[in-house]
Amino acid sequence: MTIDMEKLRREQVRWVLMLALNHARPTGTVEAILLGAVQGIYPDATPLEVRREMDYLAARRLLEIHRSPSGPWRASLTRLGVDVAEYTVECEPGIARPPKYW
């Protein structure tokens, strides 16, 4: 059995983004802060990688992206995103949410 490291990384980045945004509630935060959170796990993470995974999560309606005309993005969790981060609803495949142990 081989492990798809790229898939694993994408899914873990998504979970880190959700956790960071959950801690940034209720106002959300800017992409530079999210990039720093991801780089704590993956030091080689890029702004494009973070934006790509933010876009994925937005398409799943787990977060909202506020795009500034000057360039930077800002994001905040939706109600569903909060529920996923807090383990109150099931998490569909695509996000590496660890199993609840408590």
Secondary structure, DSSP 4 states (H G I P E B T S, - for coil): ----HHHHHHHHHHHHHHHHHHHTTTT-EEHHHHHHHHHTT-TT--HHHHHHHHHHHHHTTSEEEEE-TTS-EEEEE-HHHHHHHTTSS---TTS-PPPP--
